[in-house]
């Protein structure tokens, strides 16, 4: 193509630089192209794209870069390869508690794992370069579309009825032949035939333009809009605070926990595993334990007062309750709590022990003793028990001093001071292990010495013990981007259907000195178009085999 | 054509803005673990007397913020060293605050009394503050300068010498 191109057509229309076919009459502008008789390339109706302009400046160059389909294909390929690499080993974000990722990858996947982590591929999908690729694809989508859709729109809305003869006879579907009678009357009759085939027809004397399903041309651009909405939704999810959350909460039965970084608290009323009974199982599985259902009875609370007041207990209001099962989350205002995992971790929740005065044989109580946050004083009969210390997981340090080994009530112990009738003013210290196993292991009676002669604190029956067998792990998710992701997907689908199930068909004709020249173009299904044109011509009295209309047969 | 040009610029600018923000976030959101140079998240916690204290109260002077629990042996070990250094430097403006890892108050009181700790102890509840700081190990000690910026983060027990060295650099930089 010459550097300085004469863009003025012989019909008098001034075309922008880069135009292939005259915007008005459709005549090929390039001299070489005009001299040949090949079938015309109708892409974008021969319009110049936005980016095709002389003397591009920096902004134009950026625009041109993103407007290139070749660049778009490369971007997509690179992103595909990067995404594929990101799936070789699990991503760091897939782990709930990964304190030392480097060590984890080295130990589990050897040298390859170490390299994988060092290259940052273990965080592929959060990495700046991956996000940059996505942003560039987004930019390419927007600019590629705008660069083509605007000229195309202009071309299709400003179509001239009378086209250059070369434009008509170099279409994919062509018929040239003599007609009888008045040219204008013939054109009007043919227009009526095409209208019945649901064409929109415009005539200009003895020239005609018939068109149908133009909207199908917008299909690809609707797809792009859908993809842009999709991409934006995914980007926003990571950007707008509160749009996305993925947290885990572990709950013993009866335990209440705050959902991290929210004003919500969740309480488990109990976790249950149901197994299939033998008559529900096939022969070869009978007698085996097969899990049927995991259920966490959960209650969701919202903090309504003293939420950030460290000196007081927060005031909670119940907002939702649900039996959380796999695939049946508790759902409240975009917050979803899924059953994620469980662990067998038998723990006491509370006991109701009885105080036995061994001197009189009298027993008092029972009294309620919770394992978490126990009260400091207890009135039991004539006695008062003051809680001096408590150990959620009792143990001894290197100096033999009693300590707690963790914050979890795995082996709880309580130091009471018993005060009351017949006891010294300062009371009698008494160490109490609610669990019988701990009582034996640590030697409760030996530690208590003389106090063990006077008192016993023990649980009388299993009814006075409340315990949790399992810790249930819930996955707390917020994903406010999802409606937009679905909207984007739906728009994409609509665009796909528009572009695939309909095709844009156009028929041009003109009659010069009793000779009919007809050309037709479609973006898909030329066979259908040829059959349609042949049928219309037959109705107008011109019998022609549909195959004979194929312009390309001349080339081969 | 002029109108087209400004639309073109506008589209590029919007894309640069959204894209830049998204890419920028990918640098920032590499986990919620604090690093030197960060400002610690604010908190409001009760002391052993039940009075509320906020991080802002400690602004203006260097601060050692120590997360500890009675269930963690290295926390118990380093407590006397912290107390010793607190006494040595408090006249120079050093503040030491211990944040207990959501244990019951009486547990904390018993331990503090036995060791003889005189610097303020605050009580976390429901592991909230611990999570806000992104704690991974116990104990974790933050050395915060007078401007409220974290200078150093140490996981694991500290000896008197180790604290001394860091306090000197904190006071020197103030």
Interface residues (C-beta under 8 A of the other chain):
Chain A: X50 X59 X62 X63 X99 X123 X126 X127 X128 X130 X131 X132 X134 X135 X136 X138 X139 X142 X143 X146 X232 X235 X238 X239 X257 X258 X260 X261 X308 X309 X310 X311 X373 X374 X376 X387 X388 X389 X390 X391 X392 X393 X397 X398 X403 X404 X405 X406 X407
Chain B: X4 X8 X9 X11 X12 X15 X18 X19 X21 X22 X23 X25 X26 X27 X29 X30 X43 X44 X45 X46 X50 X51 X52 X69 X70 X71 X73 X76 X101 X102 X103 X104 X106 X107 X110 X122 X123 X125 X126 X128 X131 X136 X137
